[in-house]
Amino acid sequence: LGVSLGVPFEYMIGASIAGSIFGDMTSPISSDAIVASMATNCDHIEHIRTQFPYALVTGTIAFICYVILGFSI
């Protein structure tokens, strides 16, 4: 869809990677989050709750950047 609309391939790959990292950081069923909370001996939901604000800020910045890029193409 992006190629047919003329979106550069690099933007599509970047948006996919940014979205998958955001989902990985905020999902309570993510294997990375489960392993990280087990390795640090932290309550799993508390681990997700503490990293959620950081993921939300960076995800919002990425979203704004991609909206700006989308309108500038």
mmCIF file of the N, C-alpha and C atoms, coordinates in Angstrom:
data_MODEL
# 
_entry.id   MODEL 
# 
loop_
_atom_site.group_PDB 
_atom_site.id 
_atom_site.type_symbol 
_atom_site.label_atom_id 
_atom_site.label_alt_id 
_atom_site.label_comp_id 
_atom_site.label_asym_id 
_atom_site.label_entity_id 
_atom_site.label_seq_id 
_atom_site.pdbx_PDB_ins_code 
_atom_site.Cartn_x 
_atom_site.Cartn_y 
_atom_site.Cartn_z 
_atom_site.occupancy 
_atom_site.B_iso_or_equiv 
_atom_site.pdbx_formal_charge 
_atom_site.auth_seq_id 
_atom_site.auth_comp_id 
_atom_site.auth_asym_id 
_atom_site.auth_atom_id 
_atom_site.pdbx_PDB_model_num 
ATOM 1   N N  . LEU A 1 1  ? 0.833  -1.189  0.000  1.00 0.00 ? 1  LEU A N  1 
ATOM 2   C CA . LEU A 1 1  ? 0.000  0.000   0.000  1.00 0.00 ? 1  LEU A CA 1 
ATOM 3   C C  . LEU A 1 1  ? 0.874  1.248   0.000  1.00 0.00 ? 1  LEU A C  1 
ATOM 4   N N  . GLY A 1 2  ? 1.908  1.243   0.855  1.00 0.00 ? 2  GLY A N  1 
ATOM 5   C CA . GLY A 1 2  ? 2.781  2.405   0.919  1.00 0.00 ? 2  GLY A CA 1 
ATOM 6   C C  . GLY A 1 2  ? 3.532  2.651   -0.361 1.00 0.00 ? 2  GLY A C  1 
ATOM 7   N N  . VAL A 1 3  ? 4.012  1.580   -0.993 1.00 0.00 ? 3  VAL A N  1 
ATOM 8   C CA . VAL A 1 3  ? 4.739  1.717   -2.256 1.00 0.00 ? 3  VAL A CA 1 
ATOM 9   C C  . VAL A 1 3  ? 3.819  2.259   -3.340 1.00 0.00 ? 3  VAL A C  1 
ATOM 10  N N  . SER A 1 4  ? 2.579  1.790   -3.366 1.00 0.00 ? 4  SER A N  1 
ATOM 11  C CA . SER A 1 4  ? 1.645  2.277   -4.386 1.00 0.00 ? 4  SER A CA 1 
ATOM 12  C C  . SER A 1 4  ? 1.288  3.744   -4.176 1.00 0.00 ? 4  SER A C  1 
ATOM 13  N N  . LEU A 1 5  ? 1.413  4.236   -2.936 1.00 0.00 ? 5  LEU A N  1 
ATOM 14  C CA . LEU A 1 5  ? 1.143  5.645   -2.653 1.00 0.00 ? 5  LEU A CA 1 
ATOM 15  C C  . LEU A 1 5  ? 2.392  6.513   -2.766 1.00 0.00 ? 5  LEU A C  1 
ATOM 16  N N  . GLY A 1 6  ? 3.537  5.887   -2.999 1.00 0.00 ? 6  GLY A N  1 
ATOM 17  C CA . GLY A 1 6  ? 4.777  6.643   -3.156 1.00 0.00 ? 6  GLY A CA 1 
ATOM 18  C C  . GLY A 1 6  ? 5.513  6.919   -1.866 1.00 0.00 ? 6  GLY A C  1 
ATOM 19  N N  . VAL A 1 7  ? 5.199  6.198   -0.810 1.00 0.00 ? 7  VAL A N  1 
ATOM 20  C CA . VAL A 1 7  ? 5.893  6.379   0.469  1.00 0.00 ? 7  VAL A CA 1 
ATOM 21  C C  . VAL A 1 7  ? 7.260  5.704   0.373  1.00 0.00 ? 7  VAL A C  1 
ATOM 22  N N  . PRO A 1 8  ? 8.313  6.404   0.773  1.00 0.00 ? 8  PRO A N  1 
ATOM 23  C CA . PRO A 1 8  ? 9.642  5.778   0.726  1.00 0.00 ? 8  PRO A CA 1 
ATOM 24  C C  . PRO A 1 8  ? 9.700  4.508   1.586  1.00 0.00 ? 8  PRO A C  1 
ATOM 25  N N  . PHE A 1 9  ? 10.405 3.530   1.073  1.00 0.00 ? 9  PHE A N  1 
ATOM 26  C CA . PHE A 1 9  ? 10.514 2.236   1.746  1.00 0.00 ? 9  PHE A CA 1 
ATOM 27  C C  . PHE A 1 9  ? 11.102 2.377   3.151  1.00 0.00 ? 9  PHE A C  1 
ATOM 28  N N  . GLU A 1 10 ? 12.047 3.292   3.329  1.00 0.00 ? 10 GLU A N  1 
ATOM 29  C CA . GLU A 1 10 ? 12.689 3.483   4.629  1.00 0.00 ? 10 GLU A CA 1 
ATOM 30  C C  . GLU A 1 10 ? 11.693 3.948   5.690  1.00 0.00 ? 10 GLU A C  1 
ATOM 31  N N  . TYR A 1 11 ? 10.756 4.797   5.294  1.00 0.00 ? 11 TYR A N  1 
ATOM 32  C CA . TYR A 1 11 ? 9.744  5.271   6.240  1.00 0.00 ? 11 TYR A CA 1 
ATOM 33  C C  . TYR A 1 11 ? 8.826  4.134   6.677  1.00 0.00 ? 11 TYR A C  1 
ATOM 34  N N  . MET A 1 12 ? 8.485  3.272   5.732  1.00 0.00 ? 12 MET A N  1 
ATOM 35  C CA . MET A 1 12 ? 7.603  2.144   6.067  1.00 0.00 ? 12 MET A CA 1 
ATOM 36  C C  . MET A 1 12 ? 8.294  1.174   7.023  1.00 0.00 ? 12 MET A C  1 
ATOM 37  N N  . ILE A 1 13 ? 9.563  0.877   6.772  1.00 0.00 ? 13 ILE A N  1 
ATOM 38  C CA . ILE A 1 13 ? 10.308 -0.019  7.655  1.00 0.00 ? 13 ILE A CA 1 
ATOM 39  C C  . ILE A 1 13 ? 10.460 0.616   9.034  1.00 0.00 ? 13 ILE A C  1 
ATOM 40  N N  . GLY A 1 14 ? 10.790 1.901   9.074  1.00 0.00 ? 14 GLY A N  1 
ATOM 41  C CA . GLY A 1 14 ? 10.946 2.601   10.356 1.00 0.00 ? 14 GLY A CA 1 
ATOM 42  C C  . GLY A 1 14 ? 9.661  2.621   11.165 1.00 0.00 ? 14 GLY A C  1 
ATOM 43  N N  . ALA A 1 15 ? 8.542  2.859   10.509 1.00 0.00 ? 15 ALA A N  1 
ATOM 44  C CA . ALA A 1 15 ? 7.261  2.876   11.203 1.00 0.00 ? 15 ALA A CA 1 
ATOM 45  C C  . ALA A 1 15 ? 6.900  1.491   11.737 1.00 0.00 ? 15 ALA A C  1 
ATOM 46  N N  . SER A 1 16 ? 7.214  0.463   10.974 1.00 0.00 ? 16 SER A N  1 
ATOM 47  C CA . SER A 1 16 ? 6.940  -0.908  11.428 1.00 0.00 ? 16 SER A CA 1 
ATOM 48  C C  . SER A 1 16 ? 7.780  -1.266  12.642 1.00 0.00 ? 16 SER A C  1 
ATOM 49  N N  . ILE A 1 17 ? 9.051  -0.908  12.603 1.00 0.00 ? 17 ILE A N  1 
ATOM 50  C CA . ILE A 1 17 ? 9.933  -1.214  13.733 1.00 0.00 ? 17 ILE A CA 1 
ATOM 51  C C  . ILE A 1 17 ? 9.530  -0.404  14.960 1.00 0.00 ? 17 ILE A C  1 
ATOM 52  N N  . ALA A 1 18 ? 9.215  0.880   14.779 1.00 0.00 ? 18 ALA A N  1 
ATOM 53  C CA . ALA A 1 18 ? 8.799  1.709   15.916 1.00 0.00 ? 18 ALA A CA 1 
ATOM 54  C C  . ALA A 1 18 ? 7.523  1.170   16.552 1.00 0.00 ? 18 ALA A C  1 
ATOM 55  N N  . GLY A 1 19 ? 6.576  0.748   15.728 1.00 0.00 ? 19 GLY A N  1 
ATOM 56  C CA . GLY A 1 19 ? 5.331  0.194   16.261 1.00 0.00 ? 19 GLY A CA 1 
ATOM 57  C C  . GLY A 1 19 ? 5.529  -1.121  16.987 1.00 0.00 ? 19 GLY A C  1 
ATOM 58  N N  . SER A 1 20 ? 6.409  -1.962  16.460 1.00 0.00 ? 20 SER A N  1 
ATOM 59  C CA . SER A 1 20 ? 6.636  -3.245  17.127 1.00 0.00 ? 20 SER A CA 1 
ATOM 60  C C  . SER A 1 20 ? 7.377  -3.066  18.449 1.00 0.00 ? 20 SER A C  1 
ATOM 61  N N  . ILE A 1 21 ? 8.293  -2.131  18.510 1.00 0.00 ? 21 ILE A N  1 
ATOM 62  C CA . ILE A 1 21 ? 8.995  -1.876  19.773 1.00 0.00 ? 21 ILE A CA 1 
ATOM 63  C C  . ILE A 1 21 ? 8.034  -1.284  20.794 1.00 0.00 ? 21 ILE A C  1 
ATOM 64  N N  . PHE A 1 22 ? 7.172  -0.370  20.367 1.00 0.00 ? 22 PHE A N  1 
ATOM 65  C CA . PHE A 1 22 ? 6.181  0.199   21.281 1.00 0.00 ? 22 PHE A CA 1 
ATOM 66  C C  . PHE A 1 22 ? 5.268  -0.898  21.830 1.00 0.00 ? 22 PHE A C  1 
ATOM 67  N N  . GLY A 1 23 ? 4.805  -1.770  20.968 1.00 0.00 ? 23 GLY A N  1 
ATOM 68  C CA . GLY A 1 23 ? 3.950  -2.868  21.414 1.00 0.00 ? 23 GLY A CA 1 
ATOM 69  C C  . GLY A 1 23 ? 4.669  -3.821  22.345 1.00 0.00 ? 23 GLY A C  1 
ATOM 70  N N  . ASP A 1 24 ? 5.937  -4.068  22.077 1.00 0.00 ? 24 ASP A N  1 
ATOM 71  C CA . ASP A 1 24 ? 6.723  -4.962  22.923 1.00 0.00 ? 24 ASP A CA 1 
ATOM 72  C C  . ASP A 1 24 ? 6.938  -4.356  24.314 1.00 0.00 ? 24 ASP A C  1 
ATOM 73  N N  . MET A 1 25 ? 7.142  -3.048  24.366 1.00 0.00 ? 25 MET A N  1 
ATOM 74  C CA . MET A 1 25 ? 7.410  -2.403  25.661 1.00 0.00 ? 25 MET A CA 1 
ATOM 75  C C  . MET A 1 25 ? 6.153  -2.231  26.510 1.00 0.00 ? 25 MET A C  1 
ATOM 76  N N  . THR A 1 26 ? 4.983  -2.199  25.897 1.00 0.00 ? 26 THR A N  1 
ATOM 77  C CA . THR A 1 26 ? 3.764  -1.932  26.657 1.00 0.00 ? 26 THR A CA 1 
ATOM 78  C C  . THR A 1 26 ? 2.866  -3.149  26.831 1.00 0.00 ? 26 THR A C  1 
ATOM 79  N N  . SER A 1 27 ? 3.230  -4.274  26.245 1.00 0.00 ? 27 SER A N  1 
ATOM 80  C CA . SER A 1 27 ? 2.384  -5.456  26.334 1.00 0.00 ? 27 SER A CA 1 
ATOM 81  C C  . SER A 1 27 ? 2.757  -6.304  27.551 1.00 0.00 ? 27 SER A C  1 
ATOM 82  N N  . PRO A 1 28 ? 1.802  -6.627  28.399 1.00 0.00 ? 28 PRO A N  1 
ATOM 83  C CA . PRO A 1 28 ? 2.115  -7.457  29.563 1.00 0.00 ? 28 PRO A CA 1 
ATOM 84  C C  . PRO A 1 28 ? 2.388  -8.923  29.201 1.00 0.00 ? 28 PRO A C  1 
ATOM 85  N N  . ILE A 1 29 ? 2.069  -9.344  27.985 1.00 0.00 ? 29 ILE A N  1 
ATOM 86  C CA . ILE A 1 29 ? 2.341  -10.725 27.599 1.00 0.00 ? 29 ILE A CA 1 
ATOM 87  C C  . ILE A 1 29 ? 3.581  -10.844 26.721 1.00 0.00 ? 29 ILE A C  1 
ATOM 88  N N  . SER A 1 30 ? 4.357  -9.772  26.635 1.00 0.00 ? 30 SER A N  1 
ATOM 89  C CA . SER A 1 30 ? 5.586  -9.798  25.858 1.00 0.00 ? 30 SER A CA 1 
ATOM 90  C C  . SER A 1 30 ? 6.632  -10.648 26.566 1.00 0.00 ? 30 SER A C  1 
ATOM 91  N N  . SER A 1 31 ? 7.298  -11.501 25.817 1.00 0.00 ? 31 SER A N  1 
ATOM 92  C CA . SER A 1 31 ? 8.308  -12.367 26.430 1.00 0.00 ? 31 SER A CA 1 
ATOM 93  C C  . SER A 1 31 ? 9.481  -11.560 26.974 1.00 0.00 ? 31 SER A C  1 
ATOM 94  N N  . ASP A 1 32 ? 9.842  -10.467 26.306 1.00 0.00 ? 32 ASP A N  1 
ATOM 95  C CA . ASP A 1 32 ? 10.925 -9.622  26.810 1.00 0.00 ? 32 ASP A CA 1 
ATOM 96  C C  . ASP A 1 32 ? 10.572 -9.014  28.162 1.00 0.00 ? 32 ASP A C  1 
ATOM 97  N N  . ALA A 1 33 ? 9.340  -8.541  28.303 1.00 0.00 ? 33 ALA A N  1 
ATOM 98  C CA . ALA A 1 33 ? 8.907  -7.945  29.564 1.00 0.00 ? 33 ALA A CA 1 
ATOM 99  C C  . ALA A 1 33 ? 8.856  -8.986  30.673 1.00 0.00 ? 33 ALA A C  1 
ATOM 100 N N  . ILE A 1 34 ? 8.423  -10.181 30.359 1.00 0.00 ? 34 ILE A N  1 
ATOM 101 C CA . ILE A 1 34 ? 8.358  -11.241 31.365 1.00 0.00 ? 34 ILE A CA 1 
ATOM 102 C C  . ILE A 1 34 ? 9.762  -11.615 31.834 1.00 0.00 ? 34 ILE A C  1 
ATOM 103 N N  . VAL A 1 35 ? 10.686 -11.779 30.891 1.00 0.00 ? 35 VAL A N  1 
ATOM 104 C CA . VAL A 1 35 ? 12.063 -12.140 31.253 1.00 0.00 ? 35 VAL A CA 1 
ATOM 105 C C  . VAL A 1 35 ? 12.728 -11.019 32.040 1.00 0.00 ? 35 VAL A C  1 
ATOM 106 N N  . ALA A 1 36 ? 12.496 -9.763  31.629 1.00 0.00 ? 36 ALA A N  1 
ATOM 107 C CA . ALA A 1 36 ? 13.106 -8.638  32.336 1.00 0.00 ? 36 ALA A CA 1 
ATOM 108 C C  . ALA A 1 36 ? 12.594 -8.530  33.761 1.00 0.00 ? 36 ALA A C  1 
ATOM 109 N N  . SER A 1 37 ? 11.295 -8.736  33.968 1.00 0.00 ? 37 SER A N  1 
ATOM 110 C CA . SER A 1 37 ? 10.762 -8.662  35.326 1.00 0.00 ? 37 SER A CA 1 
ATOM 111 C C  . SER A 1 37 ? 11.230 -9.846  36.178 1.00 0.00 ? 37 SER A C  1 
ATOM 112 N N  . MET A 1 38 ? 11.403 -11.005 35.557 1.00 0.00 ? 38 MET A N  1 
ATOM 113 C CA . MET A 1 38 ? 11.927 -12.150 36.302 1.00 0.00 ? 38 MET A CA 1 
ATOM 114 C C  . MET A 1 38 ? 13.399 -11.937 36.655 1.00 0.00 ? 38 MET A C  1 
ATOM 115 N N  . ALA A 1 39 ? 14.177 -11.383 35.735 1.00 0.00 ? 39 ALA A N  1 
ATOM 116 C CA . ALA A 1 39 ? 15.607 -11.181 35.959 1.00 0.00 ? 39 ALA A CA 1 
ATOM 117 C C  . ALA A 1 39 ? 15.872 -10.139 37.035 1.00 0.00 ? 39 ALA A C  1 
ATOM 118 N N  . THR A 1 40 ? 14.998 -9.158  37.144 1.00 0.00 ? 40 THR A N  1 
ATOM 119 C CA . THR A 1 40 ? 15.192 -8.106  38.141 1.00 0.00 ? 40 THR A CA 1 
ATOM 120 C C  . THR A 1 40 ? 14.425 -8.376  39.428 1.00 0.00 ? 40 THR A C  1 
ATOM 121 N N  . ASN A 1 41 ? 13.736 -9.519  39.491 1.00 0.00 ? 41 ASN A N  1 
ATOM 122 C CA . ASN A 1 41 ? 12.963 -9.901  40.673 1.00 0.00 ? 41 ASN A CA 1 
ATOM 123 C C  . ASN A 1 41 ? 11.941 -8.814  41.025 1.00 0.00 ? 41 ASN A C  1 
ATOM 124 N N  . CYS A 1 42 ? 11.258 -8.338  40.001 1.00 0.00 ? 42 CYS A N  1 
ATOM 125 C CA . CYS A 1 42 ? 10.263 -7.281  40.132 1.00 0.00 ? 42 CYS A CA 1 
ATOM 126 C C  . CYS A 1 42 ? 8.895  -7.851  39.773 1.00 0.00 ? 42 CYS A C  1 
ATOM 127 N N  . ASP A 1 43 ? 7.861  -7.318  40.402 1.00 0.00 ? 43 ASP A N  1 
ATOM 128 C CA . ASP A 1 43 ? 6.506  -7.708  40.029 1.00 0.00 ? 43 ASP A CA 1 
ATOM 129 C C  . ASP A 1 43 ? 6.281  -7.373  38.561 1.00 0.00 ? 43 ASP A C  1 
ATOM 130 N N  . HIS A 1 44 ? 5.727  -8.315  37.837 1.00 0.00 ? 44 HIS A N  1 
ATOM 131 C CA . HIS A 1 44 ? 5.622  -8.167  36.387 1.00 0.00 ? 44 HIS A CA 1 
ATOM 132 C C  . HIS A 1 44 ? 4.766  -6.965  35.974 1.00 0.00 ? 44 HIS A C  1 
ATOM 133 N N  . ILE A 1 45 ? 3.605  -6.818  36.566 1.00 0.00 ? 45 ILE A N  1 
ATOM 134 C CA . ILE A 1 45 ? 2.724  -5.705  36.211 1.00 0.00 ? 45 ILE A CA 1 
ATOM 135 C C  . ILE A 1 45 ? 3.350  -4.378  36.627 1.00 0.00 ? 45 ILE A C  1 
ATOM 136 N N  . GLU A 1 46 ? 4.060  -4.360  37.726 1.00 0.00 ? 46 GLU A N  1 
ATOM 137 C CA . GLU A 1 46 ? 4.754  -3.140  38.145 1.00 0.00 ? 46 GLU A CA 1 
ATOM 138 C C  . GLU A 1 46 ? 5.848  -2.771  37.150 1.00 0.00 ? 46 GLU A C  1 
ATOM 139 N N  . HIS A 1 47 ? 6.512  -3.780  36.608 1.00 0.00 ? 47 HIS A N  1 
ATOM 140 C CA . HIS A 1 47 ? 7.532  -3.533  35.583 1.00 0.00 ? 47 HIS A CA 1 
ATOM 141 C C  . HIS A 1 47 ? 6.922  -2.892  34.348 1.00 0.00 ? 47 HIS A C  1 
ATOM 142 N N  . ILE A 1 48 ? 5.782  -3.397  33.904 1.00 0.00 ? 48 ILE A N  1 
ATOM 143 C CA . ILE A 1 48 ? 5.095  -2.822  32.747 1.00 0.00 ? 48 ILE A CA 1 
ATOM 144 C C  . ILE A 1 48 ? 4.630  -1.414  33.074 1.00 0.00 ? 48 ILE A C  1 
ATOM 145 N N  . ARG A 1 49 ? 4.103  -1.223  34.263 1.00 0.00 ? 49 ARG A N  1 
ATOM 146 C CA . ARG A 1 49 ? 3.592  0.086   34.668 1.00 0.00 ? 49 ARG A CA 1 
ATOM 147 C C  . ARG A 1 49 ? 4.689  1.136   34.721 1.00 0.00 ? 49 ARG A C  1 
ATOM 148 N N  . THR A 1 50 ? 5.907  0.743   35.128 1.00 0.00 ? 50 THR A N  1 
ATOM 149 C CA . THR A 1 50 ? 6.982  1.728   35.222 1.00 0.00 ? 50 THR A CA 1 
ATOM 150 C C  . THR A 1 50 ? 7.581  2.069   33.868 1.00 0.00 ? 50 THR A C  1 
ATOM 151 N N  . GLN A 1 51 ? 7.571  1.149   32.913 1.00 0.00 ? 51 GLN A N  1 
ATOM 152 C CA . GLN A 1 51 ? 8.147  1.480   31.613 1.00 0.00 ? 51 GLN A CA 1 
ATOM 153 C C  . GLN A 1 51 ? 7.121  2.044   30.643 1.00 0.00 ? 51 GLN A C  1 
ATOM 154 N N  . PHE A 1 52 ? 5.850  1.976   30.981 1.00 0.00 ? 52 PHE A N  1 
ATOM 155 C CA . PHE A 1 52 ? 4.811  2.486   30.095 1.00 0.00 ? 52 PHE A CA 1 
ATOM 156 C C  . PHE A 1 52 ? 4.927  3.986   29.816 1.00 0.00 ? 52 PHE A C  1 
ATOM 157 N N  . PRO A 1 53 ? 5.179  4.841   30.825 1.00 0.00 ? 53 PRO A N  1 
ATOM 158 C CA . PRO A 1 53 ? 5.297  6.275   30.508 1.00 0.00 ? 53 PRO A CA 1 
ATOM 159 C C  . PRO A 1 53 ? 6.430  6.585   29.535 1.00 0.00 ? 53 PRO A C  1 
ATOM 160 N N  . TYR A 1 54 ? 7.566  5.913   29.676 1.00 0.00 ? 54 TYR A N  1 
ATOM 161 C CA . TYR A 1 54 ? 8.684  6.139   28.766 1.00 0.00 ? 54 TYR A CA 1 
ATOM 162 C C  . TYR A 1 54 ? 8.330  5.699   27.344 1.00 0.00 ? 54 TYR A C  1 
ATOM 163 N N  . ALA A 1 55 ? 7.688  4.556   27.238 1.00 0.00 ? 55 ALA A N  1 
ATOM 164 C CA . ALA A 1 55 ? 7.278  4.068   25.920 1.00 0.00 ? 55 ALA A CA 1 
ATOM 165 C C  . ALA A 1 55 ? 6.217  4.978   25.312 1.00 0.00 ? 55 ALA A C  1 
ATOM 166 N N  . LEU A 1 56 ? 5.327  5.500   26.125 1.00 0.00 ? 56 LEU A N  1 
ATOM 167 C CA . LEU A 1 56 ? 4.286  6.386   25.627 1.00 0.00 ? 56 LEU A CA 1 
ATOM 168 C C  . LEU A 1 56 ? 4.870  7.700   25.105 1.00 0.00 ? 56 LEU A C  1 
ATOM 169 N N  . VAL A 1 57 ? 5.849  8.252   25.805 1.00 0.00 ? 57 VAL A N  1 
ATOM 170 C CA . VAL A 1 57 ? 6.477  9.498   25.360 1.00 0.00 ? 57 VAL A CA 1 
ATOM 171 C C  . VAL A 1 57 ? 7.217  9.281   24.041 1.00 0.00 ? 57 VAL A C  1 
ATOM 172 N N  . THR A 1 58 ? 8.027  8.242   23.960 1.00 0.00 ? 58 THR A N  1 
ATOM 173 C CA . THR A 1 58 ? 8.776  8.011   22.727 1.00 0.00 ? 58 THR A CA 1 
ATOM 174 C C  . THR A 1 58 ? 7.858  7.582   21.581 1.00 0.00 ? 58 THR A C  1 
ATOM 175 N N  . GLY A 1 59 ? 6.819  6.829   21.886 1.00 0.00 ? 59 GLY A N  1 
ATOM 176 C CA . GLY A 1 59 ? 5.854  6.450   20.856 1.00 0.00 ? 59 GLY A CA 1 
ATOM 177 C C  . GLY A 1 59 ? 5.101  7.652   20.321 1.00 0.00 ? 59 GLY A C  1 
ATOM 178 N N  . THR A 1 60 ? 4.771  8.593   21.188 1.00 0.00 ? 60 THR A N  1 
ATOM 179 C CA . THR A 1 60 ? 4.097  9.806   20.761 1.00 0.00 ? 60 THR A CA 1 
ATOM 180 C C  . THR A 1 60 ? 5.006  10.655  19.879 1.00 0.00 ? 60 THR A C  1 
ATOM 181 N N  . ILE A 1 61 ? 6.275  10.762  20.259 1.00 0.00 ? 61 ILE A N  1 
ATOM 182 C CA . ILE A 1 61 ? 7.236  11.512  19.444 1.00 0.00 ? 61 ILE A CA 1 
ATOM 183 C C  . ILE A 1 61 ? 7.381  10.864  18.067 1.00 0.00 ? 61 ILE A C  1 
ATOM 184 N N  . ALA A 1 62 ? 7.496  9.545   18.041 1.00 0.00 ? 62 ALA A N  1 
ATOM 185 C CA . ALA A 1 62 ? 7.606  8.842   16.754 1.00 0.00 ? 62 ALA A CA 1 
ATOM 186 C C  . ALA A 1 62 ? 6.348  9.041   15.921 1.00 0.00 ? 62 ALA A C  1 
ATOM 187 N N  . PHE A 1 63 ? 5.191  8.983   16.557 1.00 0.00 ? 63 PHE A N  1 
ATOM 188 C CA . PHE A 1 63 ? 3.925  9.184   15.842 1.00 0.00 ? 63 PHE A CA 1 
ATOM 189 C C  . PHE A 1 63 ? 3.863  10.574  15.221 1.00 0.00 ? 63 PHE A C  1 
ATOM 190 N N  . ILE A 1 64 ? 4.235  11.583  15.984 1.00 0.00 ? 64 ILE A N  1 
ATOM 191 C CA . ILE A 1 64 ? 4.218  12.956  15.477 1.00 0.00 ? 64 ILE A CA 1 
ATOM 192 C C  . ILE A 1 64 ? 5.187  13.109  14.305 1.00 0.00 ? 64 ILE A C  1 
ATOM 193 N N  . CYS A 1 65 ? 6.367  12.516  14.439 1.00 0.00 ? 65 CYS A N  1 
ATOM 194 C CA . CYS A 1 65 ? 7.346  12.585  13.347 1.00 0.00 ? 65 CYS A CA 1 
ATOM 195 C C  . CYS A 1 65 ? 6.816  11.925  12.082 1.00 0.00 ? 65 CYS A C  1 
ATOM 196 N N  . TYR A 1 66 ? 6.167  10.782  12.219 1.00 0.00 ? 66 TYR A N  1 
ATOM 197 C CA . TYR A 1 66 ? 5.639  10.099  11.038 1.00 0.00 ? 66 TYR A CA 1 
ATOM 198 C C  . TYR A 1 66 ? 4.437  10.825  10.444 1.00 0.00 ? 66 TYR A C  1 
ATOM 199 N N  . VAL A 1 67 ? 3.657  11.507  11.252 1.00 0.00 ? 67 VAL A N  1 
ATOM 200 C CA . VAL A 1 67 ? 2.556  12.313  10.723 1.00 0.00 ? 67 VAL A CA 1 
ATOM 201 C C  . VAL A 1 67 ? 3.124  13.481  9.923  1.00 0.00 ? 67 VAL A C  1 
ATOM 202 N N  . ILE A 1 68 ? 4.146  14.142  10.476 1.00 0.00 ? 68 ILE A N  1 
ATOM 203 C CA . ILE A 1 68 ? 4.787  15.243  9.747  1.00 0.00 ? 68 ILE A CA 1 
ATOM 204 C C  . ILE A 1 68 ? 5.402  14.748  8.445  1.00 0.00 ? 68 ILE A C  1 
ATOM 205 N N  . LEU A 1 69 ? 6.112  13.615  8.506  1.00 0.00 ? 69 LEU A N  1 
ATOM 206 C CA . LEU A 1 69 ? 6.688  13.055  7.287  1.00 0.00 ? 69 LEU A CA 1 
ATOM 207 C C  . LEU A 1 69 ? 5.608  12.664  6.279  1.00 0.00 ? 69 LEU A C  1 
ATOM 208 N N  . GLY A 1 70 ? 4.515  12.144  6.777  1.00 0.00 ? 70 GLY A N  1 
ATOM 209 C CA . GLY A 1 70 ? 3.432  11.735  5.888  1.00 0.00 ? 70 GLY A CA 1 
ATOM 210 C C  . GLY A 1 70 ? 2.812  12.900  5.139  1.00 0.00 ? 70 GLY A C  1 
ATOM 211 N N  . PHE A 1 71 ? 2.674  14.026  5.805  1.00 0.00 ? 71 PHE A N  1 
ATOM 212 C CA . PHE A 1 71 ? 2.104  15.182  5.132  1.00 0.00 ? 71 PHE A CA 1 
ATOM 213 C C  . PHE A 1 71 ? 3.113  15.916  4.261  1.00 0.00 ? 71 PHE A C  1 
ATOM 214 N N  . SER A 1 72 ? 4.405  15.661  4.474  1.00 0.00 ? 72 SER A N  1 
ATOM 215 C CA . SER A 1 72 ? 5.419  16.349  3.668  1.00 0.00 ? 72 SER A CA 1 
ATOM 216 C C  . SER A 1 72 ? 5.791  15.574  2.412  1.00 0.00 ? 72 SER A C  1 
ATOM 217 N N  . ILE A 1 73 ? 5.285  14.357  2.270  1.00 0.00 ? 73 ILE A N  1 
ATOM 218 C CA . ILE A 1 73 ? 5.632  13.557  1.082  1.00 0.00 ? 73 ILE A CA 1 
ATOM 219 C C  . ILE A 1 73 ? 4.801  14.005  -0.097 1.00 0.00 ? 73 ILE A C  1 
# 
